[in-house]
Amino acid sequence: MEEFMIKNIFCDLDGTLYRDGISDKDKQAIRDAKEAGIKFNIATGRVIDHSLSIMEDLNLDSYLIVENGSYIYDNKMECFYRGVLSDLSINKVIETYNKFDFIDPKEEVIYFKYDGKVIMPEDGSKAEYLSRGFSIDPTIVTRQVYESKVGNIGVVCTDPEKLAKMIGEFSLALGPDVEVYASSETTLNIVPRGISKFDAIKLVCKREGISLEEVSTIGDSANDISMLKNVRYSFAMENSSPAVKSSASFETPSVADAIKMIIDLNAQE
């Protein structure tokens, strides 16, 4: 069987690379990867506005996948792919959410990733995930037109039963063109079908003319499973849930440890 060198790493941010900041150890490992000829790319659920500063801080000249695959930016930070929700789907999401009689909109907060920003109709700071970095705009749920700028809609919910019920009811209401899934233990995501971190990675590979065998991935959450289970050398953070760990090839205590293993694997080829 032909062996491939790993040429690209796609790494999640929150809970993986970014844990109350990025450690000096991880920063050095990323520099080591670049010196070894490995591109270090980011694949995150964050919006572009919450991601650019990290790309700049790490001095990355690589790809940035945001909103769990809805947008892909090249090494010049120019968007070459977008997968957005239709106005019909968005309005159906809002209609369905408003019908839920088992939630409190101030607790089970809906938010929209719109034009590179996180926007919600009312203050969602009670939800820990949304404690910062969002804008409040009540009109976000009353518009008829969204200008093809919504790649992702989410709802935060700390009650597992309510979360599962919402996922089921959204799935029934929205139909086959939209995918609804738990992106973490407390968040559901609604995206166009065919949008995921792994689908975005495949598009990058096609653009770069590289094989998936030359890719490694690192992540920690449910929204990383697609890119962990479909890549030969994938790493789940050691504090990940059992479902995430079982989808990856290896467990790792840090991004730096994963990078070291990748460099060592390349040295053996």
N, C-alpha and C positions, 0 to 999 in steps of 0.2 A: 504494500500500500504506500502511495506517495505521501511523504511527510511535508508539512507546511510550516514555515516560520510564522509566528504571530507578529503581524505588522500594525494592528490597530487594537487598542483597548477602548471599550465604551463603558463609562463608569457613571453610576447614579450619583446624585449629590446628597440630598438630605438623608441622614442616617447611614450613609456610606462614606463618601469623601468629606462631607460637611457635617460635623458634629460639634456644635458650638464653635464653629470655625474650622479651619483646615490645619492639621498639625504640621509642624516643621518636618517631621519624619515623612509624611505623605508628600509634601512639597518636594523634598529632596528625591524621593522615589520617582516622582513624575519627571524630574530633570534627568534622572538616570535612564528612564525609559526613552526619553527623547534622544539622549546620547547613544543609546543602543539601537536607534533607528525605528523605534516604535512610536506611532502617533497615539496620543492620549486624547480621546474625545469624550464629551459629556453627553449623557442621555438622562434627562430629568423630567419630572412632572411640572417643574416651575415654568412660569412664563418668561419670555425673553427679558423683560425689564428686571427680573430678579436673578438673572443668570449672567448677564454680561460682565458685571463687576468681578465675578469669580474667574471668568475666562481671562480677563485683563490681569487680575492678581497673579494667576498662574502662568501668564505670558504664553497662553496656548494659541497655536496657529493650526487649528483643527476644526472638526465638525462639532456643531452644537445642536442636539435634538431636544426640543422643549415640548411641554404640554403632552408628555407621553407619546410623542410621535406625530402630533398634529402639524408641527412646523420643523423644518430642517434648515439650518444655516450652514453655509460653507465657511472656509477658513478666512474669508473676507467679511464674514457676518452678513452675507447677502442671502436672503431666503430663496431657496430653489424648489422647495416643496411645501405645500400647505394642504391639509385635509380638514375641511371645516364643516360644521353642521349647517344644514339648510334652514332658512327661516321657518319653514313648515315644521321641521323637527324641533327647533328651539321653542316655538310657540306651543307645540304639543307637550314638551317637557314642562313648561310653566303651567299649562292647564292641568296636567296630571299632578304636579306638586301641590297646586292649590286645592286639589280635591282630597288630599290626605287629611283625614280627621284624627289621626293617631300621633301627630307630631306637633311640636311648638316651633313655629318659624324662627323664633329667637334662639332656640337651642339646636334644632336640626336645620342648619343654615344652608341655603342655596347660594352658590356663587358662580360667576361666569368668568371664564378666561377670555377676555374681549380685547382685541387689538394690543396684545402684549401685556395686559394688566389684569389684576384680579378685582372684579367688581361685584358687589352684592347690593341687594335692595335696601337693606337696613344694617345697623351695626351688628356685626357677628363676632365681636370680641369675646363673647362668652365661650366661643369655641376656641380651644387652645391653638389649633392649627391656624386659625385666622386672626390671631392676636395682633398681627402687624402686617404691613405690606399690602393693604387692600384699600380700595376706594368705595365710598357709599354713593349710590345713585339709584333712587327709587324708580327711575324710568327704565331701568334695565329689564324690568319684567312687564313693561307696558308697551314696548315698541312693537311694531309690525315688521320692521326691516332691520337687519343686523349687519348688512354690508359685507357678508362673507368674512366676518372677523371673529367668530366664535369657534374655537377648535375644541373646546372642552367645557362641560358644565359639571359641577360637583355638588354634593350635599354632604355636610359633616354630621355625623351621628355617633354618639358614644354608646348607644344601646344596640347590641348585636341583633336582637330580634327585630327592632324597628328597621335597622339597616338592611337586613335580609328581606324584610317585607317590602321596603321601598324598591330594592333591586328587582324583585319579582314583579311588582306592579308596573314599574317603569318599563321593564322588558316587554310585558304584555301590551302596554299602551303604545309603545314607540315603533314596534315592528322590526322588520329585518334589516333596514338600512342603518340602524343605530345599535351600538353595543353598550351594555350597562354592566359594570363589574365593580367589585370592591378593590380600590387601589391601595387601601391600607385597612387596618382593623377598624378605623373610624371614618372612612371616607368612601363614597361611591363616585364613580366617574361615568360620564355619558359622552361618548365620542362617535364619530362616523365609523361604521363597520370597516374593518381592514386597517384601522389605526392602532398601532402599538409601538413600543420601543423596538421590538424585533423587526417589524415591517419597515420602520425607518432605517434601521441598520442595513437591511437588504437593499434599500434604495441607495444608500451611501456606497455599499459594495459594488453595486452595478455601475454607479457613476465613476468609481475609482478603478474599476476593472479588477477587483480582488475577490478572492473566494471567502466564504464564511469560515473555512478552515484556518484562515489567517486572522481571525477575530477572536478576542477574548472579552468577556463581560464581567462586571462587578456590580452587585446590588444587594438590597436588603429587604425590599417590600414586595407586596403582591403585584404592583405595577412593573416590577422587574422580572417576573417569572417568564414572560414571553422571551426575553433576551437571554435568560439563564438556561432554560431548558432546551433551547435550540442551537446552542453553541457548544462545541466540544470542550473548550477550556473556560469554564464559568465559575465564578466565585461568589458565594453568599457570605455576608457578614455573620460572624459566629453568634450574634444576638438576634438573628432573624427568626421568624416563625418556622415551625417544622415544615410547612408547605413550601416556603421559599428555599429552605435548606435542601429539601428533597429534589428541587428542580435544578440545583446546581451541581457541578462536578466536584467542587471543593468548598470547604469552609475556610474563612480567613479572619483573623482578629483585626486586620487593618488593610487599607488599600496598599500600603507600602509592602506588606508581606505578600500580597497577591502579585504585585509588580515584580518583586524579587523572584518569585517562583516562575513567572512568565519569562523573565530574562534568562533564568537558569534553564528552562525548557528549550528556549531558542539556542542556547549554547550547546545543547546536546544534539541538535539536529545536524 
